[in-house]
Amino acid sequence: MIEILKKMFEGIPDKSTIVLEEKCSDCGTVTIIEITATSGGYGLQGGALFKSSTGIYIDKCHSCYKASPKIDDNKKTVSWIKQK
């Protein structure tokens, strides 16, 4: 996950924050995740990002992540990170 975030920031070096908008893999609501580069890595606000065992990146809204901080690799939801 760190590598994909690093590549995203390298691709747009003038941005200090990247905003992703996707549907939550659990409840389906639109999730807006703000990612900021920090001295220790990356900070995420608004949700969580995961890389499934199949290599697909999916997200969860804050509420669903709080209720269940793991992903279900058997779900058919296919999500791809879109930069906004």
PyMOL Python script that loads the backbone (N, CA, C, O; Angstrom):
from pymol import cmd

cmd.read_pdbstr("""\
ATOM      1  N   MET A   1       0.827  -1.190   0.000  1.00  0.00           N
ATOM      2  CA  MET A   1       0.000   0.000   0.000  1.00  0.00           C
ATOM      3  C   MET A   1       0.873   1.255   0.000  1.00  0.00           C
ATOM      4  O   MET A   1       0.568   2.229  -0.689  1.00  0.00           O
ATOM      5  N   ILE A   2       1.942   1.230   0.763  1.00  0.00           N
ATOM      6  CA  ILE A   2       2.830   2.389   0.834  1.00  0.00           C
ATOM      7  C   ILE A   2       3.385   2.726  -0.547  1.00  0.00           C
ATOM      8  O   ILE A   2       3.501   3.899  -0.903  1.00  0.00           O
ATOM      9  N   GLU A   3       3.723   1.709  -1.317  1.00  0.00           N
ATOM     10  CA  GLU A   3       4.296   1.945  -2.644  1.00  0.00           C
ATOM     11  C   GLU A   3       3.313   2.633  -3.581  1.00  0.00           C
ATOM     12  O   GLU A   3       3.705   3.533  -4.325  1.00  0.00           O
ATOM     13  N   ILE A   4       2.031   2.228  -3.563  1.00  0.00           N
ATOM     14  CA  ILE A   4       1.053   2.868  -4.445  1.00  0.00           C
ATOM     15  C   ILE A   4       0.824   4.316  -4.021  1.00  0.00           C
ATOM     16  O   ILE A   4       0.657   5.187  -4.874  1.00  0.00           O
ATOM     17  N   LEU A   5       0.814   4.581  -2.731  1.00  0.00           N
ATOM     18  CA  LEU A   5       0.648   5.959  -2.270  1.00  0.00           C
ATOM     19  C   LEU A   5       1.853   6.806  -2.668  1.00  0.00           C
ATOM     20  O   LEU A   5       1.708   7.954  -3.086  1.00  0.00           O
ATOM     21  N   LYS A   6       3.025   6.233  -2.536  1.00  0.00           N
ATOM     22  CA  LYS A   6       4.247   6.942  -2.922  1.00  0.00           C
ATOM     23  C   LYS A   6       4.208   7.294  -4.408  1.00  0.00           C
ATOM     24  O   LYS A   6       4.548   8.415  -4.788  1.00  0.00           O
ATOM     25  N   LYS A   7       3.798   6.349  -5.247  1.00  0.00           N
ATOM     26  CA  LYS A   7       3.710   6.588  -6.693  1.00  0.00           C
ATOM     27  C   LYS A   7       2.663   7.656  -7.016  1.00  0.00           C
ATOM     28  O   LYS A   7       2.860   8.468  -7.920  1.00  0.00           O
ATOM     29  N   MET A   8       1.565   7.655  -6.284  1.00  0.00           N
ATOM     30  CA  MET A   8       0.529   8.661  -6.518  1.00  0.00           C
ATOM     31  C   MET A   8       1.079  10.061  -6.254  1.00  0.00           C
ATOM     32  O   MET A   8       0.846  10.978  -7.041  1.00  0.00           O
ATOM     33  N   PHE A   9       1.797  10.226  -5.169  1.00  0.00           N
ATOM     34  CA  PHE A   9       2.357  11.541  -4.833  1.00  0.00           C
ATOM     35  C   PHE A   9       3.496  11.924  -5.771  1.00  0.00           C
ATOM     36  O   PHE A   9       3.665  13.102  -6.083  1.00  0.00           O
ATOM     37  N   GLU A  10       4.273  10.956  -6.221  1.00  0.00           N
ATOM     38  CA  GLU A  10       5.338  11.254  -7.183  1.00  0.00           C
ATOM     39  C   GLU A  10       4.751  11.719  -8.511  1.00  0.00           C
ATOM     40  O   GLU A  10       5.350  12.542  -9.203  1.00  0.00           O
ATOM     41  N   GLY A  11       3.588  11.196  -8.867  1.00  0.00           N
ATOM     42  CA  GLY A  11       2.943  11.554 -10.118  1.00  0.00           C
ATOM     43  C   GLY A  11       2.387  12.968 -10.142  1.00  0.00           C
ATOM     44  O   GLY A  11       2.212  13.556 -11.209  1.00  0.00           O
ATOM     45  N   ILE A  12       2.109  13.511  -8.966  1.00  0.00           N
ATOM     46  CA  ILE A  12       1.602  14.883  -8.857  1.00  0.00           C
ATOM     47  C   ILE A  12       2.338  15.597  -7.723  1.00  0.00           C
ATOM     48  O   ILE A  12       1.760  15.844  -6.665  1.00  0.00           O
ATOM     49  N   PRO A  13       3.607  15.926  -7.941  1.00  0.00           N
ATOM     50  CA  PRO A  13       4.454  16.462  -6.865  1.00  0.00           C
ATOM     51  C   PRO A  13       4.013  17.810  -6.302  1.00  0.00           C
ATOM     52  O   PRO A  13       4.443  18.183  -5.211  1.00  0.00           O
ATOM     53  N   ASP A  14       3.171  18.546  -7.015  1.00  0.00           N
ATOM     54  CA  ASP A  14       2.724  19.848  -6.523  1.00  0.00           C
ATOM     55  C   ASP A  14       1.562  19.733  -5.536  1.00  0.00           C
ATOM     56  O   ASP A  14       1.145  20.737  -4.959  1.00  0.00           O
ATOM     57  N   LYS A  15       1.039  18.531  -5.334  1.00  0.00           N
ATOM     58  CA  LYS A  15      -0.084  18.322  -4.405  1.00  0.00           C
ATOM     59  C   LYS A  15       0.429  17.855  -3.047  1.00  0.00           C
ATOM     60  O   LYS A  15       1.294  16.983  -2.966  1.00  0.00           O
ATOM     61  N   SER A  16      -0.111  18.442  -1.986  1.00  0.00           N
ATOM     62  CA  SER A  16       0.229  17.979  -0.637  1.00  0.00           C
ATOM     63  C   SER A  16      -0.834  17.028  -0.104  1.00  0.00           C
ATOM     64  O   SER A  16      -0.594  16.290   0.852  1.00  0.00           O
ATOM     65  N   THR A  17      -2.019  17.048  -0.733  1.00  0.00           N
ATOM     66  CA  THR A  17      -3.114  16.159  -0.348  1.00  0.00           C
ATOM     67  C   THR A  17      -3.755  15.597  -1.608  1.00  0.00           C
ATOM     68  O   THR A  17      -3.981  16.321  -2.577  1.00  0.00           O
ATOM     69  N   ILE A  18      -4.044  14.306  -1.588  1.00  0.00           N
ATOM     70  CA  ILE A  18      -4.759  13.656  -2.679  1.00  0.00           C
ATOM     71  C   ILE A  18      -6.125  13.250  -2.141  1.00  0.00           C
ATOM     72  O   ILE A  18      -6.232  12.679  -1.056  1.00  0.00           O
ATOM     73  N   VAL A  19      -7.160  13.548  -2.905  1.00  0.00           N
ATOM     74  CA  VAL A  19      -8.520  13.202  -2.500  1.00  0.00           C
ATOM     75  C   VAL A  19      -9.026  12.084  -3.407  1.00  0.00           C
ATOM     76  O   VAL A  19      -9.024  12.209  -4.632  1.00  0.00           O
ATOM     77  N   LEU A  20      -9.461  10.991  -2.783  1.00  0.00           N
ATOM     78  CA  LEU A  20     -10.022   9.860  -3.514  1.00  0.00           C
ATOM     79  C   LEU A  20     -11.510   9.783  -3.221  1.00  0.00           C
ATOM     80  O   LEU A  20     -11.940   9.991  -2.086  1.00  0.00           O
ATOM     81  N   GLU A  21     -12.293   9.485  -4.246  1.00  0.00           N
ATOM     82  CA  GLU A  21     -13.735   9.344  -4.068  1.00  0.00           C
ATOM     83  C   GLU A  21     -14.154   8.007  -4.654  1.00  0.00           C
ATOM     84  O   GLU A  21     -14.028   7.786  -5.858  1.00  0.00           O
ATOM     85  N   GLU A  22     -14.646   7.127  -3.816  1.00  0.00           N
ATOM     86  CA  GLU A  22     -15.075   5.785  -4.210  1.00  0.00           C
ATOM     87  C   GLU A  22     -16.273   5.384  -3.380  1.00  0.00           C
ATOM     88  O   GLU A  22     -16.676   6.104  -2.466  1.00  0.00           O
ATOM     89  N   LYS A  23     -16.840   4.234  -3.698  1.00  0.00           N
ATOM     90  CA  LYS A  23     -17.922   3.684  -2.885  1.00  0.00           C
ATOM     91  C   LYS A  23     -17.329   2.731  -1.858  1.00  0.00           C
ATOM     92  O   LYS A  23     -16.407   1.971  -2.155  1.00  0.00           O
ATOM     93  N   CYS A  24     -17.869   2.783  -0.649  1.00  0.00           N
ATOM     94  CA  CYS A  24     -17.432   1.882   0.416  1.00  0.00           C
ATOM     95  C   CYS A  24     -17.713   0.443  -0.010  1.00  0.00           C
ATOM     96  O   CYS A  24     -18.794   0.139  -0.513  1.00  0.00           O
ATOM     97  N   SER A  25     -16.751  -0.427   0.190  1.00  0.00           N
ATOM     98  CA  SER A  25     -16.896  -1.829  -0.209  1.00  0.00           C
ATOM     99  C   SER A  25     -17.933  -2.566   0.635  1.00  0.00           C
ATOM    100  O   SER A  25     -18.419  -3.623   0.233  1.00  0.00           O
ATOM    101  N   ASP A  26     -18.275  -2.016   1.800  1.00  0.00           N
ATOM    102  CA  ASP A  26     -19.259  -2.672   2.666  1.00  0.00           C
ATOM    103  C   ASP A  26     -20.673  -2.129   2.470  1.00  0.00           C
ATOM    104  O   ASP A  26     -21.596  -2.887   2.172  1.00  0.00           O
ATOM    105  N   CYS A  27     -20.844  -0.810   2.637  1.00  0.00           N
ATOM    106  CA  CYS A  27     -22.197  -0.236   2.621  1.00  0.00           C
ATOM    107  C   CYS A  27     -22.560   0.451   1.310  1.00  0.00           C
ATOM    108  O   CYS A  27     -23.736   0.720   1.065  1.00  0.00           O
ATOM    109  N   GLY A  28     -21.577   0.740   0.466  1.00  0.00           N
ATOM    110  CA  GLY A  28     -21.848   1.328  -0.832  1.00  0.00           C
ATOM    111  C   GLY A  28     -21.984   2.839  -0.864  1.00  0.00           C
ATOM    112  O   GLY A  28     -22.200   3.410  -1.933  1.00  0.00           O
ATOM    113  N   THR A  29     -21.864   3.502   0.274  1.00  0.00           N
ATOM    114  CA  THR A  29     -21.962   4.958   0.266  1.00  0.00           C
ATOM    115  C   THR A  29     -20.685   5.562  -0.317  1.00  0.00           C
ATOM    116  O   THR A  29     -19.609   4.967  -0.257  1.00  0.00           O
ATOM    117  N   VAL A  30     -20.834   6.746  -0.876  1.00  0.00           N
ATOM    118  CA  VAL A  30     -19.669   7.440  -1.420  1.00  0.00           C
ATOM    119  C   VAL A  30     -18.741   7.798  -0.273  1.00  0.00           C
ATOM    120  O   VAL A  30     -19.161   8.385   0.725  1.00  0.00           O
ATOM    121  N   THR A  31     -17.485   7.440  -0.428  1.00  0.00           N
ATOM    122  CA  THR A  31     -16.475   7.682   0.586  1.00  0.00           C
ATOM    123  C   THR A  31     -15.416   8.610   0.008  1.00  0.00           C
ATOM    124  O   THR A  31     -14.872   8.357  -1.067  1.00  0.00           O
ATOM    125  N   ILE A  32     -15.133   9.674   0.724  1.00  0.00           N
ATOM    126  CA  ILE A  32     -14.087  10.603   0.312  1.00  0.00           C
ATOM    127  C   ILE A  32     -12.938  10.463   1.296  1.00  0.00           C
ATOM    128  O   ILE A  32     -13.084  10.729   2.489  1.00  0.00           O
ATOM    129  N   ILE A  33     -11.795  10.042   0.777  1.00  0.00           N
ATOM    130  CA  ILE A  33     -10.615   9.832   1.614  1.00  0.00           C
ATOM    131  C   ILE A  33      -9.553  10.848   1.216  1.00  0.00           C
ATOM    132  O   ILE A  33      -9.173  10.942   0.049  1.00  0.00           O
ATOM    133  N   GLU A  34      -9.086  11.599   2.188  1.00  0.00           N
ATOM    134  CA  GLU A  34      -8.006  12.561   1.970  1.00  0.00           C
ATOM    135  C   GLU A  34      -6.705  11.936   2.456  1.00  0.00           C
ATOM    136  O   GLU A  34      -6.601  11.494   3.600  1.00  0.00           O
ATOM    137  N   ILE A  35      -5.720  11.907   1.569  1.00  0.00           N
ATOM    138  CA  ILE A  35      -4.418  11.312   1.894  1.00  0.00           C
ATOM    139  C   ILE A  35      -3.378  12.421   1.884  1.00  0.00           C
ATOM    140  O   ILE A  35      -3.257  13.178   0.921  1.00  0.00           O
ATOM    141  N   THR A  36      -2.628  12.500   2.984  1.00  0.00           N
ATOM    142  CA  THR A  36      -1.597  13.519   3.129  1.00  0.00           C
ATOM    143  C   THR A  36      -0.265  12.845   3.416  1.00  0.00           C
ATOM    144  O   THR A  36      -0.180  11.938   4.244  1.00  0.00           O
ATOM    145  N   ALA A  37       0.767  13.294   2.730  1.00  0.00           N
ATOM    146  CA  ALA A  37       2.109  12.787   3.015  1.00  0.00           C
ATOM    147  C   ALA A  37       2.581  13.404   4.325  1.00  0.00           C
ATOM    148  O   ALA A  37       2.457  14.611   4.531  1.00  0.00           O
ATOM    149  N   THR A  38       3.121  12.572   5.206  1.00  0.00           N
ATOM    150  CA  THR A  38       3.643  13.039   6.492  1.00  0.00           C
ATOM    151  C   THR A  38       5.103  12.614   6.611  1.00  0.00           C
ATOM    152  O   THR A  38       5.606  11.855   5.784  1.00  0.00           O
ATOM    153  N   SER A  39       5.767  13.103   7.631  1.00  0.00           N
ATOM    154  CA  SER A  39       7.174  12.730   7.827  1.00  0.00           C
ATOM    155  C   SER A  39       7.326  11.243   8.143  1.00  0.00           C
ATOM    156  O   SER A  39       8.388  10.668   7.904  1.00  0.00           O
ATOM    157  N   GLY A  40       6.285  10.619   8.673  1.00  0.00           N
ATOM    158  CA  GLY A  40       6.354   9.202   9.025  1.00  0.00           C
ATOM    159  C   GLY A  40       5.650   8.273   8.055  1.00  0.00           C
ATOM    160  O   GLY A  40       5.576   7.068   8.300  1.00  0.00           O
ATOM    161  N   GLY A  41       5.129   8.809   6.956  1.00  0.00           N
ATOM    162  CA  GLY A  41       4.402   7.964   5.993  1.00  0.00           C
ATOM    163  C   GLY A  41       3.257   8.733   5.364  1.00  0.00           C
ATOM    164  O   GLY A  41       3.469   9.736   4.683  1.00  0.00           O
ATOM    165  N   TYR A  42       2.036   8.253   5.597  1.00  0.00           N
ATOM    166  CA  TYR A  42       0.851   8.877   5.016  1.00  0.00           C
ATOM    167  C   TYR A  42      -0.278   8.885   6.025  1.00  0.00           C
ATOM    168  O   TYR A  42      -0.453   7.935   6.788  1.00  0.00           O
ATOM    169  N   GLY A  43      -1.047   9.969   6.023  1.00  0.00           N
ATOM    170  CA  GLY A  43      -2.207  10.082   6.889  1.00  0.00           C
ATOM    171  C   GLY A  43      -3.462  10.011   6.036  1.00  0.00           C
ATOM    172  O   GLY A  43      -3.536  10.649   4.986  1.00  0.00           O
ATOM    173  N   LEU A  44      -4.449   9.241   6.476  1.00  0.00           N
ATOM    174  CA  LEU A  44      -5.712   9.109   5.771  1.00  0.00           C
ATOM    175  C   LEU A  44      -6.837   9.600   6.658  1.00  0.00           C
ATOM    176  O   LEU A  44      -6.898   9.271   7.843  1.00  0.00           O
ATOM    177  N   GLN A  45      -7.728  10.394   6.075  1.00  0.00           N
ATOM    178  CA  GLN A  45      -8.908  10.868   6.794  1.00  0.00           C
ATOM    179  C   GLN A  45     -10.135  10.551   5.968  1.00  0.00           C
ATOM    180  O   GLN A  45     -10.135  10.738   4.751  1.00  0.00           O
ATOM    181  N   GLY A  46     -11.179  10.074   6.622  1.00  0.00           N
ATOM    182  CA  GLY A  46     -12.449   9.819   5.955  1.00  0.00           C
ATOM    183  C   GLY A  46     -12.713   8.360   5.642  1.00  0.00           C
ATOM    184  O   GLY A  46     -13.831   8.003   5.270  1.00  0.00           O
ATOM    185  N   GLY A  47     -11.717   7.519   5.785  1.00  0.00           N
ATOM    186  CA  GLY A  47     -11.902   6.104   5.490  1.00  0.00           C
ATOM    187  C   GLY A  47     -10.582   5.364   5.494  1.00  0.00           C
ATOM    188  O   GLY A  47      -9.560   5.885   5.942  1.00  0.00           O
ATOM    189  N   ALA A  48     -10.618   4.143   4.989  1.00  0.00           N
ATOM    190  CA  ALA A  48      -9.429   3.293   4.973  1.00  0.00           C
ATOM    191  C   ALA A  48      -9.277   2.660   3.600  1.00  0.00           C
ATOM    192  O   ALA A  48     -10.268   2.401   2.917  1.00  0.00           O
ATOM    193  N   LEU A  49      -8.044   2.413   3.196  1.00  0.00           N
ATOM    194  CA  LEU A  49      -7.737   1.738   1.934  1.00  0.00           C
ATOM    195  C   LEU A  49      -7.096   0.394   2.241  1.00  0.00           C
ATOM    196  O   LEU A  49      -6.322   0.254   3.189  1.00  0.00           O
ATOM    197  N   PHE A  50      -7.437  -0.593   1.414  1.00  0.00           N
ATOM    198  CA  PHE A  50      -6.896  -1.934   1.573  1.00  0.00           C
ATOM    199  C   PHE A  50      -6.461  -2.467   0.225  1.00  0.00           C
ATOM    200  O   PHE A  50      -6.999  -2.076  -0.811  1.00  0.00           O
ATOM    201  N   LYS A  51      -5.492  -3.354   0.240  1.00  0.00           N
ATOM    202  CA  LYS A  51      -5.143  -4.122  -0.951  1.00  0.00           C
ATOM    203  C   LYS A  51      -5.580  -5.551  -0.668  1.00  0.00           C
ATOM    204  O   LYS A  51      -5.102  -6.186   0.272  1.00  0.00           O
ATOM    205  N   SER A  52      -6.499  -6.050  -1.498  1.00  0.00           N
ATOM    206  CA  SER A  52      -7.020  -7.400  -1.281  1.00  0.00           C
ATOM    207  C   SER A  52      -5.980  -8.440  -1.693  1.00  0.00           C
ATOM    208  O   SER A  52      -4.954  -8.105  -2.286  1.00  0.00           O
ATOM    209  N   SER A  53      -6.255  -9.693  -1.375  1.00  0.00           N
ATOM    210  CA  SER A  53      -5.328 -10.765  -1.742  1.00  0.00           C
ATOM    211  C   SER A  53      -5.257 -10.949  -3.252  1.00  0.00           C
ATOM    212  O   SER A  53      -4.329 -11.582  -3.756  1.00  0.00           O
ATOM    213  N   THR A  54      -6.242 -10.393  -3.990  1.00  0.00           N
ATOM    214  CA  THR A  54      -6.234 -10.477  -5.447  1.00  0.00           C
ATOM    215  C   THR A  54      -5.532  -9.285  -6.082  1.00  0.00           C
ATOM    216  O   THR A  54      -5.425  -9.206  -7.306  1.00  0.00           O
ATOM    217  N   GLY A  55      -5.045  -8.343  -5.243  1.00  0.00           N
ATOM    218  CA  GLY A  55      -4.311  -7.189  -5.750  1.00  0.00           C
ATOM    219  C   GLY A  55      -5.173  -5.984  -6.062  1.00  0.00           C
ATOM    220  O   GLY A  55      -4.663  -4.981  -6.561  1.00  0.00           O
ATOM    221  N   ILE A  56      -6.457  -6.054  -5.785  1.00  0.00           N
ATOM    222  CA  ILE A  56      -7.362  -4.942  -6.043  1.00  0.00           C
ATOM    223  C   ILE A  56      -7.381  -4.023  -4.829  1.00  0.00           C
ATOM    224  O   ILE A  56      -7.417  -4.490  -3.690  1.00  0.00           O
ATOM    225  N   TYR A  57      -7.356  -2.716  -5.073  1.00  0.00           N
ATOM    226  CA  TYR A  57      -7.438  -1.734  -3.991  1.00  0.00           C
ATOM    227  C   TYR A  57      -8.895  -1.389  -3.759  1.00  0.00           C
ATOM    228  O   TYR A  57      -9.611  -1.016  -4.689  1.00  0.00           O
ATOM    229  N   ILE A  58      -9.330  -1.515  -2.522  1.00  0.00           N
ATOM    230  CA  ILE A  58     -10.705  -1.188  -2.159  1.00  0.00           C
ATOM    231  C   ILE A  58     -10.689  -0.291  -0.936  1.00  0.00           C
ATOM    232  O   ILE A  58      -9.664  -0.146  -0.270  1.00  0.00           O
ATOM    233  N   ASP A  59     -11.828   0.307  -0.651  1.00  0.00           N
ATOM    234  CA  ASP A  59     -11.889   1.200   0.497  1.00  0.00           C
ATOM    235  C   ASP A  59     -13.102   0.906   1.357  1.00  0.00           C
ATOM    236  O   ASP A  59     -14.035   0.211   0.955  1.00  0.00           O
ATOM    237  N   LYS A  60     -13.053   1.466   2.562  1.00  0.00           N
ATOM    238  CA  LYS A  60     -14.167   1.407   3.500  1.00  0.00           C
ATOM    239  C   LYS A  60     -14.374   2.801   4.063  1.00  0.00           C
ATOM    240  O   LYS A  60     -13.419   3.540   4.301  1.00  0.00           O
ATOM    241  N   CYS A  61     -15.636   3.147   4.271  1.00  0.00           N
ATOM    242  CA  CYS A  61     -15.922   4.416   4.939  1.00  0.00           C
ATOM    243  C   CYS A  61     -15.505   4.291   6.406  1.00  0.00           C
ATOM    244  O   CYS A  61     -15.255   3.194   6.904  1.00  0.00           O
ATOM    245  N   HIS A  62     -15.438   5.416   7.072  1.00  0.00           N
ATOM    246  CA  HIS A  62     -14.994   5.428   8.470  1.00  0.00           C
ATOM    247  C   HIS A  62     -15.892   4.562   9.353  1.00  0.00           C
ATOM    248  O   HIS A  62     -15.398   3.826  10.206  1.00  0.00           O
ATOM    249  N   SER A  63     -17.198   4.648   9.152  1.00  0.00           N
ATOM    250  CA  SER A  63     -18.140   3.884   9.993  1.00  0.00           C
ATOM    251  C   SER A  63     -17.964   2.382   9.816  1.00  0.00           C
ATOM    252  O   SER A  63     -17.924   1.643  10.799  1.00  0.00           O
ATOM    253  N   CYS A  64     -17.858   1.924   8.571  1.00  0.00           N
ATOM    254  CA  CYS A  64     -17.694   0.492   8.327  1.00  0.00           C
ATOM    255  C   CYS A  64     -16.337  -0.006   8.812  1.00  0.00           C
ATOM    256  O   CYS A  64     -16.230  -1.121   9.325  1.00  0.00           O
ATOM    257  N   TYR A  65     -15.300   0.815   8.653  1.00  0.00           N
ATOM    258  CA  TYR A  65     -13.979   0.430   9.139  1.00  0.00           C
ATOM    259  C   TYR A  65     -13.991   0.305  10.661  1.00  0.00           C
ATOM    260  O   TYR A  65     -13.390  -0.611  11.221  1.00  0.00           O
ATOM    261  N   LYS A  66     -14.671   1.222  11.314  1.00  0.00           N
ATOM    262  CA  LYS A  66     -14.758   1.182  12.777  1.00  0.00           C
ATOM    263  C   LYS A  66     -15.501  -0.079  13.237  1.00  0.00           C
ATOM    264  O   LYS A  66     -15.130  -0.691  14.239  1.00  0.00           O
ATOM    265  N   ALA A  67     -16.546  -0.460  12.506  1.00  0.00           N
ATOM    266  CA  ALA A  67     -17.325  -1.651  12.857  1.00  0.00           C
ATOM    267  C   ALA A  67     -16.574  -2.942  12.536  1.00  0.00           C
ATOM    268  O   ALA A  67     -16.694  -3.927  13.264  1.00  0.00           O
ATOM    269  N   SER A  68     -15.799  -2.940  11.447  1.00  0.00           N
ATOM    270  CA  SER A  68     -15.069  -4.135  11.030  1.00  0.00           C
ATOM    271  C   SER A  68     -13.817  -3.722  10.261  1.00  0.00           C
ATOM    272  O   SER A  68     -13.891  -3.466   9.059  1.00  0.00           O
ATOM    273  N   PRO A  69     -12.667  -3.655  10.937  1.00  0.00           N
ATOM    274  CA  PRO A  69     -11.444  -3.156  10.292  1.00  0.00           C
ATOM    275  C   PRO A  69     -10.753  -4.148   9.351  1.00  0.00           C
ATOM    276  O   PRO A  69      -9.578  -3.966   9.030  1.00  0.00           O
ATOM    277  N   LYS A  70     -11.449  -5.177   8.910  1.00  0.00           N
ATOM    278  CA  LYS A  70     -10.870  -6.138   7.967  1.00  0.00           C
ATOM    279  C   LYS A  70     -11.679  -6.114   6.676  1.00  0.00           C
ATOM    280  O   LYS A  70     -12.827  -5.668   6.657  1.00  0.00           O
ATOM    281  N   ILE A  71     -11.064  -6.602   5.591  1.00  0.00           N
ATOM    282  CA  ILE A  71     -11.792  -6.695   4.332  1.00  0.00           C
ATOM    283  C   ILE A  71     -12.219  -8.132   4.082  1.00  0.00           C
ATOM    284  O   ILE A  71     -11.608  -9.079   4.578  1.00  0.00           O
ATOM    285  N   ASP A  72     -13.273  -8.269   3.309  1.00  0.00           N
ATOM    286  CA  ASP A  72     -13.766  -9.575   2.905  1.00  0.00           C
ATOM    287  C   ASP A  72     -13.348  -9.784   1.460  1.00  0.00           C
ATOM    288  O   ASP A  72     -13.948  -9.206   0.554  1.00  0.00           O
ATOM    289  N   ASP A  73     -12.335 -10.597   1.234  1.00  0.00           N
ATOM    290  CA  ASP A  73     -11.823 -10.841  -0.123  1.00  0.00           C
ATOM    291  C   ASP A  73     -12.825 -11.569  -1.012  1.00  0.00           C
ATOM    292  O   ASP A  73     -12.636 -11.634  -2.227  1.00  0.00           O
ATOM    293  N   ASN A  74     -13.875 -12.109  -0.433  1.00  0.00           N
ATOM    294  CA  ASN A  74     -14.856 -12.842  -1.225  1.00  0.00           C
ATOM    295  C   ASN A  74     -15.921 -11.938  -1.833  1.00  0.00           C
ATOM    296  O   ASN A  74     -16.734 -12.399  -2.634  1.00  0.00           O
ATOM    297  N   LYS A  75     -15.930 -10.672  -1.470  1.00  0.00           N
ATOM    298  CA  LYS A  75     -16.918  -9.744  -2.026  1.00  0.00           C
ATOM    299  C   LYS A  75     -16.652  -9.537  -3.502  1.00  0.00           C
ATOM    300  O   LYS A  75     -15.510  -9.614  -3.956  1.00  0.00           O
ATOM    301  N   LYS A  76     -17.701  -9.277  -4.238  1.00  0.00           N
ATOM    302  CA  LYS A  76     -17.584  -9.070  -5.674  1.00  0.00           C
ATOM    303  C   LYS A  76     -17.338  -7.605  -6.019  1.00  0.00           C
ATOM    304  O   LYS A  76     -17.143  -7.272  -7.188  1.00  0.00           O
ATOM    305  N   THR A  77     -17.343  -6.726  -5.019  1.00  0.00           N
ATOM    306  CA  THR A  77     -17.124  -5.304  -5.270  1.00  0.00           C
ATOM    307  C   THR A  77     -15.718  -5.093  -5.812  1.00  0.00           C
ATOM    308  O   THR A  77     -14.735  -5.485  -5.183  1.00  0.00           O
ATOM    309  N   VAL A  78     -15.631  -4.486  -6.959  1.00  0.00           N
ATOM    310  CA  VAL A  78     -14.340  -4.168  -7.552  1.00  0.00           C
ATOM    311  C   VAL A  78     -14.235  -2.661  -7.571  1.00  0.00           C
ATOM    312  O   VAL A  78     -15.050  -1.979  -8.194  1.00  0.00           O
ATOM    313  N   SER A  79     -13.262  -2.157  -6.908  1.00  0.00           N
ATOM    314  CA  SER A  79     -13.080  -0.718  -6.821  1.00  0.00           C
ATOM    315  C   SER A  79     -11.671  -0.385  -7.267  1.00  0.00           C
ATOM    316  O   SER A  79     -10.727  -1.118  -6.972  1.00  0.00           O
ATOM    317  N   TRP A  80     -11.535   0.685  -7.953  1.00  0.00           N
ATOM    318  CA  TRP A  80     -10.205   1.146  -8.351  1.00  0.00           C
ATOM    319  C   TRP A  80     -10.044   2.548  -7.874  1.00  0.00           C
ATOM    320  O   TRP A  80     -10.985   3.338  -7.952  1.00  0.00           O
ATOM    321  N   ILE A  81      -8.898   2.884  -7.388  1.00  0.00           N
ATOM    322  CA  ILE A  81      -8.637   4.216  -6.860  1.00  0.00           C
ATOM    323  C   ILE A  81      -8.714   5.227  -7.992  1.00  0.00           C
ATOM    324  O   ILE A  81      -8.046   5.087  -9.016  1.00  0.00           O
ATOM    325  N   LYS A  82      -9.534   6.242  -7.793  1.00  0.00           N
ATOM    326  CA  LYS A  82      -9.645   7.346  -8.743  1.00  0.00           C
ATOM    327  C   LYS A  82      -9.168   8.609  -8.067  1.00  0.00           C
ATOM    328  O   LYS A  82      -9.583   8.902  -6.946  1.00  0.00           O
ATOM    329  N   GLN A  83      -8.324   9.346  -8.709  1.00  0.00           N
ATOM    330  CA  GLN A  83      -7.873  10.610  -8.154  1.00  0.00           C
ATOM    331  C   GLN A  83      -8.847  11.688  -8.542  1.00  0.00           C
ATOM    332  O   GLN A  83      -9.341  11.726  -9.669  1.00  0.00           O
ATOM    333  N   LYS A  84      -9.117  12.554  -7.610  1.00  0.00           N
ATOM    334  CA  LYS A  84     -10.005  13.681  -7.876  1.00  0.00           C
ATOM    335  C   LYS A  84      -9.255  14.960  -7.734  1.00  0.00           C
ATOM    336  O   LYS A  84      -9.826  16.035  -7.919  1.00  0.00           O
TER     337      LYS A  84
END
""", "prot")
cmd.dss("prot")
cmd.show_as("cartoon", "prot")
cmd.util.cbc("prot")
cmd.orient("prot")
